[in-house]
Amino acid sequence: MLVVNEAQRRCVLANVLAAVDQKFMGAEPNTRSLREEHEAQILGADTAEDFEQAMNSMLKTLGTSHTGFFHEGRPRAAARIAIAATLTKAETPDGIRWMFQDVHPGGVTAQAGIRSGDVLLKVGDKELRPPEAMPFVLGETYSFTVRRADRSVASITVTIPGSKEKQRPIVVPDQVVNASRLPEGIGMIQVSMFPGVLGMDVARDISRAITELACERLVIDLRGNTGGGIGCLRLMSHLCPDRRGVGYSVSRAVARRGFDKERLPAFDRIPTSKLGVVPLIFRFARARRSVAVFTEALGEQRHHGQVAMLVNEHSASAAEMVAAFASEYRVATLVGVKTAGRLVATSAFKVGFGYRVVLPVAAYFTWQGTNLEGRGLVPNIEEPLSPEALWSGEDNQLKRAVDCLNEAASAA
């Protein structure tokens, strides 16, 4: 049952503020001020939807990513998570509109027939123009009206699957790792997310794709990658031969009492089977999100030193871990635009009546001590996406990455 009466809203608000007080990792929160500023709007909400919106508005003032408030019965998600696609604001023949940017293979949007460069005109009967965005309810069906590159208009039905995970509702495409061959012997690997806490499946798929491509030069496409779990470690491990420090996360308690990153529990191997998970449970049981991450030392590989990595404003979380590692060790040339700056460890807490609040509980730092939260990472080669090129079926960012590899090969 969704909460609608004032007594229940008051109880949930108290539990949310208590969770913020005890768990939130970020600038010291002033929960008294939060209550004074937002209590009237939260308690006076007429509907469950207004209640959620008011609560999320309060959490937004904490000034960090990965905060959220939702009911287990109707979890909502941004487009990049719900429909496996990102949108960019663009000038089109229909005026300023949302254009589909990263449409991930295997996602519901791609399966419905939407392509990068399609312009979103309506969702249902509602016109949707920037800056207005729309959160999508998981498990629901939507009708999109889109303008194609040939100027035709199409009505497309997109059904968003429900989430099997109540704590962090998410939609995982059937295939998150896709490999292809580009001209001149360049391999390309697209990774749309890193699902799974330990990422065993995505790690296996990344290794398989690299082995099957067997290319001396690689383009790794992390544009629109929403992040995820530690499965991203496998991608970093394929960028260098040896064991190297990736980064470390620390909880609020550990940060307050001080720490030595070299003495934190070390995670340096993704298990290959469920049996391998058991030792990790005992090893990290007391770590409480304070962990140092190292690459897996997979040995020399033919593409080392000949990698271009594509990132954009939608590359977030674990994707930013990969990009930061590549940048610090100079094992790949980053091409695109600055990343999202959404890189914290989170947990979801029950706050009563089927509601949960998601909060950052640990801060992440690169091995050199850089915190990317709220900052993002600027690529080596800045190449903004051209909506005009996308409209005509061209990918100027990918072209720049390929040119970069070709120029390096010629210089060598």
C-alpha positions as CSV (number, residue, x, y, z in Angstrom):
1,M,0.0,0.0,0.0
2,L,1.4,3.4,-0.9
3,V,1.5,5.9,2.0
4,V,-1.0,8.7,1.7
5,N,-2.1,9.7,5.3
6,E,-0.2,12.3,7.3
7,A,0.7,10.1,10.3
8,Q,2.5,7.6,8.0
9,R,4.2,10.3,6.1
10,R,5.5,11.8,9.4
11,C,6.8,8.4,10.4
12,V,8.6,7.8,7.1
13,L,10.1,11.3,7.2
14,A,11.5,10.7,10.7
15,N,13.1,7.4,9.5
16,V,14.6,9.0,6.4
17,L,16.2,11.8,8.5
18,A,17.5,9.2,11.0
19,A,19.1,7.3,8.1
20,V,20.7,10.5,6.8
21,D,22.1,11.3,10.2
22,Q,23.6,7.9,10.8
23,K,24.6,6.7,7.3
24,F,25.1,9.5,4.8
25,M,28.6,9.9,3.5
26,G,29.2,13.5,2.3
27,A,29.1,17.0,3.6
28,E,27.9,16.9,7.2
29,P,24.1,17.0,6.9
30,N,21.9,19.3,9.0
31,T,18.8,17.2,9.4
32,R,17.2,19.9,11.6
33,S,17.3,22.4,8.7
34,L,16.2,19.7,6.3
35,R,13.1,19.1,8.4
36,E,12.3,22.8,8.9
37,E,12.6,23.5,5.2
38,H,10.8,20.5,3.7
39,E,8.5,19.1,6.4
40,A,5.4,21.2,5.4
41,Q,5.6,20.1,1.7
42,I,6.2,16.5,2.6
43,L,3.4,16.2,5.1
44,G,1.0,18.2,3.0
45,A,1.4,16.0,-0.1
46,D,-2.0,15.1,-1.5
47,T,-0.9,11.9,-3.3
48,A,1.7,9.2,-3.0
49,E,3.4,10.6,-6.1
50,D,3.6,14.1,-4.6
51,F,5.0,12.6,-1.4
52,E,7.8,10.8,-3.3
53,Q,8.6,14.0,-5.3
54,A,8.7,16.1,-2.1
55,M,11.0,13.6,-0.4
56,N,13.3,13.4,-3.4
57,S,13.5,17.2,-3.5
58,M,14.7,17.2,0.1
59,L,17.3,14.5,-0.6
60,K,18.5,16.5,-3.7
61,T,19.7,19.3,-1.4
62,L,22.3,17.0,0.2
63,G,24.3,17.8,-2.9
64,T,25.4,14.4,-4.0
65,S,24.5,11.7,-6.5
66,H,22.9,8.4,-5.9
67,T,20.2,9.6,-3.5
68,G,16.6,8.5,-4.0
69,F,13.3,7.6,-2.4
70,F,10.8,5.2,-3.8
71,H,8.2,2.6,-3.0
72,E,8.9,-1.0,-3.7
73,G,5.6,-1.4,-5.4
74,R,6.3,1.3,-8.1
75,P,10.0,1.9,-8.5
76,R,10.9,4.7,-10.9
77,A,14.1,5.1,-12.8
78,A,15.7,7.7,-15.2
79,A,15.7,6.9,-18.9
80,R,19.3,5.8,-19.0
81,I,18.5,3.0,-16.5
82,A,14.9,2.1,-17.4
83,I,15.1,2.0,-21.2
84,A,18.8,1.4,-21.7
85,A,19.2,4.6,-23.7
86,T,20.3,8.2,-23.1
87,L,18.9,11.4,-24.5
88,T,20.6,14.6,-25.5
89,K,19.2,18.1,-26.1
90,A,19.4,19.0,-29.8
91,E,18.1,21.6,-32.3
92,T,15.9,19.7,-34.7
93,P,13.4,20.5,-37.5
94,D,10.8,20.2,-34.6
95,G,12.7,22.8,-32.5
96,I,14.7,22.0,-29.3
97,R,13.9,18.3,-28.6
98,W,15.3,15.3,-26.9
99,M,17.3,13.1,-29.3
100,F,18.2,9.5,-28.6
101,Q,21.9,9.4,-28.1
102,D,23.3,6.1,-26.7
103,V,20.9,3.3,-27.6
104,H,22.4,0.2,-26.1
105,P,22.1,-3.1,-28.0
106,G,19.9,-5.6,-26.2
107,G,18.0,-2.9,-24.3
108,V,14.2,-2.5,-24.6
109,T,14.6,0.7,-26.6
110,A,16.8,-0.9,-29.2
111,Q,14.6,-4.0,-29.3
112,A,11.6,-1.7,-30.0
113,G,13.3,-0.3,-33.1
114,I,14.5,3.1,-31.8
115,R,17.9,4.1,-33.2
116,S,20.5,6.7,-32.2
117,G,19.5,10.0,-33.8
118,D,15.8,9.5,-33.5
119,V,14.0,12.5,-32.1
120,L,11.5,12.0,-29.2
121,L,8.4,14.0,-29.9
122,K,5.9,12.6,-27.4
123,V,5.5,10.1,-24.6
124,G,1.9,9.0,-24.7
125,D,-0.1,12.1,-25.5
126,K,2.4,14.4,-23.8
127,E,4.9,16.4,-25.7
128,L,8.3,16.3,-24.0
129,R,10.7,19.1,-24.5
130,P,14.0,19.9,-22.8
131,P,14.6,20.6,-20.0
132,E,11.6,18.5,-18.8
133,A,12.6,14.9,-18.3
134,M,10.5,11.9,-17.5
135,P,11.1,9.2,-14.9
136,F,9.8,5.9,-16.0
137,V,8.0,3.4,-13.8
138,L,9.5,-0.1,-14.1
139,G,7.1,-2.7,-15.3
140,E,5.0,-0.2,-17.3
141,T,4.4,0.2,-21.1
142,Y,4.9,3.5,-22.9
143,S,4.1,4.8,-26.4
144,F,6.9,6.9,-28.0
145,T,6.3,9.2,-31.0
146,V,9.6,9.7,-32.7
147,R,10.9,11.5,-35.8
148,R,13.2,9.5,-38.0
149,A,16.2,10.8,-40.0
150,D,14.1,10.5,-43.2
151,R,11.6,12.9,-41.5
152,S,8.9,10.2,-41.1
153,V,7.1,9.9,-37.8
154,A,6.7,6.6,-36.0
155,S,4.8,5.4,-33.0
156,I,6.8,2.9,-31.0
157,T,5.7,0.9,-28.0
158,V,8.3,0.2,-25.3
159,T,7.6,-2.1,-22.4
160,I,9.9,-1.7,-19.5
161,P,10.6,-4.9,-17.5
162,G,10.0,-4.9,-13.8
163,S,13.0,-5.2,-11.4
164,K,13.9,-8.4,-9.5
165,E,15.8,-6.3,-7.0
166,K,13.8,-4.4,-4.4
167,Q,16.8,-2.6,-2.8
168,R,18.1,-1.1,-6.0
169,P,15.6,-1.4,-8.8
170,I,17.4,-1.8,-12.1
171,V,16.8,-3.1,-15.6
172,V,19.6,-5.2,-17.1
173,P,19.6,-5.7,-20.9
174,D,20.0,-9.3,-22.2
175,Q,23.5,-8.5,-23.3
176,V,25.6,-5.7,-21.8
177,V,28.9,-6.5,-23.6
178,N,28.9,-6.2,-27.4
179,A,32.0,-6.7,-29.7
180,S,32.5,-5.9,-33.3
181,R,35.3,-5.3,-35.8
182,L,35.9,-1.9,-37.4
183,P,38.0,-1.3,-40.5
184,E,41.8,-1.6,-40.5
185,G,41.8,-4.4,-37.9
186,I,40.5,-2.3,-35.0
187,G,38.3,-4.1,-32.5
188,M,35.4,-2.4,-30.6
189,I,33.9,-3.4,-27.3
190,Q,30.7,-1.6,-26.0
191,V,29.8,-2.1,-22.4
192,S,26.5,-0.5,-21.4
193,M,26.7,-1.3,-17.6
194,F,28.4,-3.5,-15.1
195,P,25.6,-5.5,-13.4
196,G,26.0,-7.8,-10.4
197,V,27.7,-7.1,-7.1
198,L,30.7,-9.2,-8.0
199,G,30.2,-8.9,-11.8
200,M,31.2,-12.5,-12.6
201,D,29.0,-12.7,-15.7
202,V,30.1,-9.3,-17.2
203,A,33.8,-10.1,-16.4
204,R,33.5,-13.4,-18.3
205,D,31.9,-11.7,-21.2
206,I,34.5,-8.9,-21.4
207,S,37.4,-11.4,-21.4
208,R,35.6,-13.6,-24.0
209,A,35.0,-10.6,-26.3
210,I,38.7,-9.4,-26.1
211,T,39.9,-13.0,-26.7
212,E,37.7,-13.5,-29.7
213,L,38.5,-10.1,-31.3
214,A,42.2,-10.8,-30.9
215,C,43.0,-7.3,-32.2
216,E,46.1,-5.2,-31.7
217,R,44.1,-2.0,-31.4
218,L,40.9,-1.5,-29.4
219,V,38.1,1.0,-29.0
220,I,36.3,0.6,-25.7
221,D,32.9,2.4,-25.7
222,L,31.7,3.4,-22.3
223,R,29.3,6.1,-23.5
224,G,26.0,5.9,-21.6
225,N,27.4,3.3,-19.2
226,T,25.4,3.7,-16.0
227,G,27.9,1.9,-13.9
228,G,27.2,-0.9,-11.5
229,G,29.5,-3.3,-9.5
230,I,33.0,-4.4,-9.3
231,G,32.8,-6.3,-12.6
232,C,34.4,-3.2,-14.1
233,L,37.7,-4.4,-12.6
234,R,38.0,-7.0,-15.4
235,L,38.1,-4.2,-18.0
236,M,40.8,-2.4,-16.1
237,S,42.7,-5.6,-15.7
238,H,42.8,-6.0,-19.5
239,L,44.4,-2.6,-19.9
240,C,47.7,-3.5,-18.1
241,P,49.7,-6.7,-17.5
242,D,50.5,-6.4,-13.8
243,R,48.8,-5.7,-10.4
244,R,48.2,-2.0,-9.9
245,G,46.2,0.0,-7.4
246,V,42.9,1.1,-8.9
247,G,41.3,3.1,-6.1
248,Y,39.7,2.7,-2.7
249,S,36.4,3.4,-1.0
250,V,36.0,4.4,2.7
251,S,33.0,4.6,4.9
252,R,32.1,7.6,7.1
253,A,33.4,6.0,10.2
254,V,36.8,5.0,8.6
255,A,37.2,8.4,7.0
256,R,36.7,10.1,10.4
257,R,39.2,8.0,12.3
258,G,41.8,8.0,9.5
259,F,43.2,5.2,7.4
260,D,46.1,4.0,5.3
261,K,44.9,2.8,1.8
262,E,47.7,0.2,1.7
263,R,46.2,-1.4,4.8
264,L,42.6,-1.6,3.7
265,P,41.2,-5.1,2.7
266,A,42.3,-5.7,-0.9
267,F,40.0,-6.9,-3.7
268,D,42.1,-8.0,-6.6
269,R,40.3,-11.0,-8.2
270,I,36.8,-11.5,-9.5
271,P,35.7,-15.0,-8.7
272,T,35.0,-17.4,-11.5
273,S,32.2,-19.3,-9.8
274,K,29.8,-19.0,-6.9
275,L,32.1,-21.3,-4.8
276,G,34.7,-18.5,-5.0
277,V,32.3,-16.0,-3.4
278,V,32.4,-17.8,0.0
279,P,35.9,-16.8,1.0
280,L,35.1,-13.2,0.0
281,I,32.2,-13.1,2.4
282,F,34.4,-13.9,5.3
283,R,37.3,-11.7,4.0
284,F,35.2,-8.5,3.7
285,A,32.5,-9.1,6.3
286,R,33.9,-6.4,8.5
287,A,35.1,-4.1,5.8
288,R,31.8,-2.1,5.6
289,R,32.5,-0.6,2.2
290,S,36.1,0.3,3.1
291,V,38.1,-1.6,0.4
292,A,41.2,-1.1,-1.8
293,V,40.9,-2.4,-5.4
294,F,43.8,-3.8,-7.5
295,T,43.9,-5.1,-11.0
296,E,44.1,-8.9,-11.5
297,A,47.5,-9.2,-13.2
298,L,46.3,-10.9,-16.3
299,G,49.6,-10.6,-18.2
300,E,50.7,-9.0,-21.4
301,Q,48.1,-8.6,-24.2
302,R,48.5,-7.6,-27.8
303,H,46.4,-4.4,-27.5
304,H,48.2,-2.9,-24.5
305,G,49.2,0.7,-25.2
306,Q,46.8,0.9,-28.3
307,V,43.5,1.6,-26.7
308,A,41.0,4.5,-27.2
309,M,38.2,4.8,-24.7
310,L,35.0,6.7,-25.5
311,V,33.2,8.5,-22.6
312,N,30.4,11.1,-22.4
313,E,28.3,13.0,-19.9
314,H,26.3,9.8,-19.2
315,S,29.3,7.6,-18.3
316,A,28.9,7.3,-14.6
317,S,29.9,5.4,-11.5
318,A,31.9,2.2,-12.3
319,A,32.5,3.5,-15.8
320,E,34.2,6.5,-14.3
321,M,36.4,4.2,-12.2
322,V,37.6,2.6,-15.5
323,A,38.1,5.9,-17.2
324,A,40.0,7.3,-14.2
325,F,42.3,4.3,-14.1
326,A,43.0,4.5,-17.8
327,S,43.8,8.2,-17.4
328,E,46.1,7.9,-14.3
329,Y,48.1,5.1,-15.8
330,R,47.9,6.4,-19.4
331,V,46.9,3.0,-20.6
332,A,44.2,4.4,-22.9
333,T,43.4,7.7,-24.7
334,L,40.1,9.1,-23.5
335,V,37.9,10.6,-26.2
336,G,34.6,12.4,-25.9
337,V,33.3,14.8,-23.2
338,K,33.5,15.1,-19.4
339,T,32.0,12.2,-17.5
340,A,29.0,12.5,-15.1
341,G,30.8,12.8,-11.8
342,R,28.5,10.3,-10.1
343,L,30.8,8.0,-8.2
344,V,29.9,7.0,-4.7
345,A,29.0,3.7,-3.0
346,T,25.4,3.4,-1.9
347,S,23.0,1.3,0.2
348,A,19.2,1.2,0.4
349,F,17.5,1.4,3.7
350,K,13.9,0.5,4.7
351,V,12.1,3.5,6.1
352,G,8.6,2.0,6.6
353,F,5.4,1.1,4.7
354,G,7.3,-0.3,1.7
355,Y,9.4,2.7,1.2
356,R,13.2,2.8,0.9
357,V,15.8,5.6,0.8
358,V,19.0,5.2,-1.1
359,L,22.0,7.1,0.3
360,P,25.8,7.3,-0.4
361,V,27.6,5.4,2.4
362,A,31.2,5.5,1.2
363,A,33.4,7.8,-0.8
364,Y,35.5,6.5,-3.7
365,F,39.0,7.8,-4.5
366,T,41.3,6.9,-7.3
367,W,44.7,5.5,-6.4
368,Q,46.2,9.0,-6.6
369,G,43.6,10.3,-4.2
370,T,41.2,12.0,-6.6
371,N,37.5,12.1,-5.7
372,L,35.4,12.4,-8.9
373,E,32.0,12.9,-7.2
374,G,30.5,16.1,-8.6
375,R,33.5,16.7,-10.8
376,G,33.7,14.1,-13.5
377,L,36.7,13.3,-15.6
378,V,37.8,15.4,-18.7
379,P,39.0,13.2,-21.6
380,N,42.4,13.6,-23.3
381,I,40.7,14.5,-26.5
382,E,37.5,16.5,-26.2
383,E,35.0,15.7,-29.0
384,P,31.4,16.8,-28.4
385,L,28.8,14.7,-30.0
386,S,27.4,16.3,-33.2
387,P,23.6,15.9,-33.3
388,E,23.8,16.8,-37.1
389,A,26.1,13.8,-37.6
390,L,24.0,11.6,-35.5
391,W,20.9,12.6,-37.4
392,S,22.6,11.5,-40.6
393,G,23.8,8.2,-39.2
394,E,27.4,9.2,-38.4
395,D,29.3,8.9,-35.1
396,N,31.8,11.7,-35.0
397,Q,33.2,10.6,-31.6
398,L,33.9,7.1,-32.7
399,K,35.5,8.5,-35.9
400,R,37.8,10.6,-33.7
401,A,38.8,7.6,-31.6
402,V,39.6,5.6,-34.7
403,D,41.6,8.5,-36.1
404,C,43.5,8.7,-32.8
405,L,44.5,5.0,-33.0
406,N,45.5,5.3,-36.7
407,E,47.6,8.4,-36.0
408,A,49.4,6.7,-33.2
409,A,50.1,3.6,-35.4
410,S,51.5,5.8,-38.2
411,A,53.7,7.7,-35.7
412,A,55.0,4.4,-34.4
